Every structure is written in C-alpha cells, then in structure tokens.
Amino acid sequence: MIEAFRSLFAPPRHFILPIAALWIGLALAEKRSESHGVSREQLNNLTFNSLIAYVLGGRLFFTLSNLSAFSQSPFSVFSPNPDLFDPTGGLAAALLVGLIYNQRQKLPLWGTLDASTPIFAVLAIGVHLAHFAAGTAFGSPTTMPWSIDLWNANRHPVQIYELFASLVIFGWLWIKKPNPHRGIYFLTFTALTSAARLFLEAFRGDSVLLFGGIRLAQIVAWAILAVTLFALDGLRRESPANAERYEV
C-alpha cells in the first residue's frame, strides 16, 4: 500500500496533494467564513492573491539570490523547474499580499485568520502527504518494527507521525465549539501545530543542527509556541468591552 501510494504520487506528481488539500481546505473554510466576519468572495480572493504571490515571490527571491547565474541565462527565470524556488521568500510575499488585501478590504485581522484556519489545517495534511510521497522530510534511522525503508536505511515514518498529528488537530478544531473571541481559533491551531513540531522534530533525520546538536526547527517551534500562548492568554483576559467577538 505504501509503495503503491509513493509510486502513484512520485515527484513531480506529489505537488497534486497540497494543491488538492488547498482546494478542500478552502471549500471547508467557505462554510464558516461568514461567521468570522469574512464573506466567501473575500476569502476566495484572499486565498487566490496570496497563492499567486507565493508562486511569483518564491521564484523572484530565488532569482535575486542567484542573480549571477540568471544573468547568464535570463530566460531560466521562466523555467518550470520547481527547484528554482525559495519557499521562505514565497511565504513572505504571500503574507505581505494577504495583509495588504486584508487592510484594503477593511477585514478584521483575527476574524480573517480564524476564517483561514481550515485552509491552513488541511494544507498541512496535504504537505505531509507530499513529503511522504517524495521521501522528503524523512525520519532518522531506527530499529522500531514500524520503520520504513527509505534512502538506504530503516527510518522513522516521521511523515506519517506528522500526518496523524495534523489530522487530529484538524479534526479536533473542526468539531470544537467556536470561541466567541476572535483569534482563539487560529491561535489554538498555531499552538497545537508548533507543539507537535517541537515533539516530532526529534524523530527527523534531516534537521538543521546548531551548536551542541540543538535543532533549529525546535527553537523556532518553541518561540512560536511561547508567543502564541502569551497571545492566547491576552485574548482570554481581554475585557468583554474591548474584546472582538463573533455574532453567535
């Protein structure tokens, strides 16, 4: 079953999985967007504009980082090669465009983030499936009976661990009764996701290590978790007169 799945979605077909997840997440988010103060049309436009910015921004940042190579072959900028892409730059561009659209439409920031949370949650599931299909984000060697043979070693199926965690997070948030305070929904998702990454990163075999064997991703996850918990505490302590609430 595992080999059949990986063969079916072998690169570059693994890109189908996050694209399908994005579509499913958007469809689910549309069902509740109105309750968060965001119309379906606004959510669709926000998602589309951010996606275009991610694609163009990722290529632009990669080009700027390797300007000397592209100056010798300018038309390589339009190459369909997915390796010529900077995910961090793409994410920064998508975030910037999303904030600009949100401001121009005068949408509530926390409400927009809450409305977009199902997209983020389902997209995470698709990304983990894509990692599993492509053999990326692989686990460290292990002798556990549930290990998988990958890159000439028996490894932790860390992509499956992360997939299961994302499924649990999405399922729990989807059935959970909405909190009347805007922002709680998104921040809860962020806290749970960063906590899962903090724990599961210990099983990764491709981690970026710093001094003393400290994993960079765990430091980032710690920081995000700490900030998110402080923000959650602040929103919960906010007085009813100043709190931004949903119409429920």
C-alpha positions as CSV (number, residue, x, y, z in Angstrom):
1,M,0.0,0.0,0.0
2,I,2.8,2.4,1.0
3,E,4.8,1.7,-2.1
4,A,1.7,2.0,-4.3
5,F,1.0,5.4,-2.9
6,R,4.6,6.6,-3.3
7,S,4.7,5.3,-6.9
8,L,1.4,7.0,-7.7
9,F,2.5,10.4,-6.4
10,A,6.2,10.2,-7.2
11,P,7.7,13.6,-8.0
12,P,6.6,15.8,-9.6
13,R,3.1,14.3,-9.2
14,H,3.4,14.8,-5.4
15,F,2.5,18.5,-6.0
16,I,-1.0,17.4,-6.7
17,L,-1.5,16.6,-3.0
18,P,-1.0,20.1,-1.5
19,I,-3.0,21.6,-4.3
20,A,-5.9,19.2,-3.7
21,A,-5.6,19.9,0.1
22,L,-5.7,23.7,-0.6
23,W,-8.9,23.3,-2.6
24,I,-10.6,21.1,0.1
25,G,-9.5,23.4,2.9
26,L,-10.9,26.4,1.0
27,A,-14.2,24.6,0.4
28,L,-14.4,23.8,4.1
29,A,-13.4,27.3,5.2
30,E,-16.1,28.8,3.0
31,K,-18.8,27.0,5.0
32,R,-17.9,29.1,8.2
33,S,-16.3,32.2,6.8
34,E,-19.4,34.4,7.3
35,S,-19.5,33.6,11.0
36,H,-15.9,35.0,11.2
37,G,-16.9,38.3,9.5
38,V,-15.4,37.4,6.1
39,S,-17.5,36.7,3.0
40,R,-16.9,33.7,0.8
41,E,-15.8,36.0,-2.1
42,Q,-13.4,37.9,0.1
43,L,-11.9,34.6,1.4
44,N,-11.6,33.3,-2.2
45,N,-9.9,36.4,-3.4
46,L,-7.5,36.5,-0.4
47,T,-6.5,32.9,-1.0
48,F,-6.1,33.3,-4.7
49,N,-4.0,36.5,-4.4
50,S,-1.8,35.0,-1.7
51,L,-1.3,31.8,-3.7
52,I,-0.2,33.9,-6.8
53,A,2.1,35.9,-4.6
54,Y,3.6,32.7,-3.1
55,V,4.4,31.3,-6.6
56,L,5.8,34.6,-8.0
57,G,7.5,35.7,-4.8
58,G,9.3,32.3,-4.4
59,R,10.7,32.5,-7.9
60,L,11.6,36.2,-7.5
61,F,13.5,35.7,-4.3
62,F,15.4,32.7,-5.7
63,T,16.3,34.7,-8.8
64,L,17.6,37.6,-6.7
65,S,19.6,35.2,-4.5
66,N,21.2,33.7,-7.6
67,L,21.4,36.7,-9.8
68,S,24.8,36.0,-11.3
69,A,23.6,32.6,-12.6
70,F,20.4,34.0,-14.1
71,S,22.2,36.9,-15.7
72,Q,23.9,34.5,-18.0
73,S,20.6,32.8,-18.9
74,P,17.8,35.3,-18.2
75,F,15.0,33.1,-19.7
76,S,15.7,30.5,-17.0
77,V,13.5,32.6,-14.8
78,F,10.5,31.1,-16.6
79,S,11.7,27.5,-16.3
80,P,9.1,25.1,-14.9
81,N,11.8,23.5,-12.7
82,P,10.3,23.6,-9.2
83,D,13.7,23.5,-7.6
84,L,14.3,27.1,-8.7
85,F,12.1,28.4,-5.8
86,D,12.6,29.9,-2.4
87,P,9.8,28.7,-0.1
88,T,10.6,31.3,2.6
89,G,10.6,34.1,0.1
90,G,7.3,32.9,-1.3
91,L,5.8,32.7,2.1
92,A,6.9,36.3,2.9
93,A,5.4,37.5,-0.4
94,A,2.1,35.7,0.3
95,L,1.9,37.1,3.8
96,L,2.6,40.7,2.6
97,V,-0.1,40.4,-0.2
98,G,-2.6,38.9,2.3
99,L,-2.0,41.7,4.8
100,I,-2.4,44.4,2.0
101,Y,-5.7,42.8,0.8
102,N,-7.0,42.4,4.3
103,Q,-6.3,46.1,5.0
104,R,-7.8,47.4,1.8
105,Q,-11.0,45.3,2.3
106,K,-11.0,46.5,6.0
107,L,-11.4,42.9,7.2
108,P,-11.0,42.1,10.9
109,L,-7.5,40.6,11.2
110,W,-8.3,38.0,13.8
111,G,-11.5,37.1,12.0
112,T,-9.6,36.6,8.7
113,L,-7.1,34.4,10.4
114,D,-9.9,32.3,12.0
115,A,-11.7,32.0,8.7
116,S,-8.5,30.8,7.0
117,T,-7.6,28.3,9.7
118,P,-9.3,25.3,8.0
119,I,-7.2,26.1,4.9
120,F,-4.0,26.0,6.9
121,A,-5.0,22.8,8.7
122,V,-6.0,20.8,5.6
123,L,-3.0,22.2,3.7
124,A,-0.7,20.9,6.4
125,I,-2.2,17.4,5.8
126,G,-1.5,17.7,2.1
127,V,2.0,18.8,2.6
128,H,2.8,15.9,4.9
129,L,1.4,13.5,2.3
130,A,3.5,15.2,-0.3
131,H,6.6,14.7,1.8
132,F,5.8,11.1,2.3
133,A,5.3,10.5,-1.4
134,A,8.5,12.3,-2.3
135,G,10.6,10.9,0.5
136,T,11.4,14.3,1.8
137,A,11.3,15.5,5.5
138,F,12.4,11.9,6.3
139,G,13.0,10.4,9.7
140,S,16.1,9.3,11.5
141,P,17.3,5.7,11.4
142,T,15.6,3.3,13.8
143,T,15.1,-0.3,14.7
144,M,11.4,0.0,15.5
145,P,9.2,-2.6,13.8
146,W,7.1,0.1,12.1
147,S,10.1,1.7,10.4
148,I,10.1,2.2,6.6
149,D,12.9,1.6,4.2
150,L,14.0,5.0,2.8
151,W,17.3,6.3,1.5
152,N,19.1,3.1,2.2
153,A,18.1,2.9,5.9
154,N,15.2,1.8,8.1
155,R,13.8,5.1,9.3
156,H,11.0,6.5,11.5
157,P,8.0,7.2,9.3
158,V,8.0,10.8,10.6
159,Q,5.9,12.0,7.7
160,I,3.2,9.6,9.0
161,Y,3.6,10.9,12.5
162,E,3.2,14.4,11.3
163,L,0.2,13.5,9.1
164,F,-1.5,11.8,12.1
165,A,-0.9,14.9,14.3
166,S,-2.3,17.2,11.6
167,L,-5.4,15.0,11.2
168,V,-6.0,15.0,14.9
169,I,-5.5,18.8,15.2
170,F,-7.9,19.5,12.3
171,G,-10.5,17.0,13.5
172,W,-10.5,18.4,17.0
173,L,-10.7,22.0,15.8
174,W,-13.5,21.3,13.3
175,I,-15.8,19.7,15.8
176,K,-14.9,22.1,18.6
177,K,-17.5,24.7,19.5
178,P,-16.3,28.1,18.2
179,N,-14.9,30.5,20.8
180,P,-16.8,33.9,20.8
181,H,-13.4,35.7,20.9
182,R,-11.8,36.3,17.6
183,G,-8.3,34.9,17.3
184,I,-8.7,32.0,19.7
185,Y,-9.4,29.5,16.9
186,F,-6.3,30.4,14.8
187,L,-4.0,30.7,17.8
188,T,-5.2,27.3,19.1
189,F,-4.3,25.8,15.8
190,T,-0.9,27.5,15.8
191,A,-0.1,26.4,19.3
192,L,-1.1,22.8,18.7
193,T,0.9,22.7,15.4
194,S,4.0,24.2,16.9
195,A,3.8,21.8,19.9
196,A,3.5,18.8,17.5
197,R,6.5,20.0,15.5
198,L,8.5,20.6,18.7
199,F,7.9,16.9,19.7
200,L,8.1,15.2,16.3
201,E,11.2,17.1,15.2
202,A,13.2,14.8,17.5
203,F,12.5,11.9,15.0
204,R,13.6,13.8,11.9
205,G,16.7,12.8,10.1
206,D,17.1,16.0,8.0
207,S,17.1,18.5,10.8
208,V,19.4,21.6,10.7
209,L,21.6,21.3,13.7
210,L,23.2,24.2,15.6
211,F,25.8,24.1,18.4
212,G,25.5,21.2,20.8
213,G,23.2,19.3,18.5
214,I,20.3,21.7,19.1
215,R,17.7,21.5,16.3
216,L,16.9,24.8,14.6
217,A,13.2,23.8,14.0
218,Q,12.7,23.1,17.6
219,I,14.0,26.5,18.6
220,V,11.6,28.1,16.1
221,A,8.7,25.9,17.3
222,W,9.5,26.9,21.0
223,A,9.4,30.6,20.1
224,I,6.2,30.3,18.1
225,L,4.5,28.3,20.9
226,A,5.6,30.8,23.6
227,V,4.3,33.8,21.6
228,T,1.1,32.0,20.8
229,L,0.4,31.0,24.4
230,F,1.0,34.6,25.5
231,A,-1.4,35.9,22.8
232,L,-4.0,33.3,23.8
233,D,-3.7,34.4,27.4
234,G,-4.0,38.0,26.4
235,L,-7.2,37.4,24.4
236,R,-8.8,35.4,27.1
237,R,-8.1,38.1,29.7
238,E,-9.4,40.9,27.5
239,S,-12.3,42.6,28.9
240,P,-15.7,42.0,27.3
241,A,-16.0,45.7,26.4
242,N,-12.8,45.6,24.4
243,A,-12.9,42.1,23.1
244,E,-13.6,41.4,19.4
245,R,-16.4,38.9,19.3
246,Y,-18.3,36.9,16.8
247,E,-22.0,37.1,16.1
248,V,-23.1,33.7,17.5
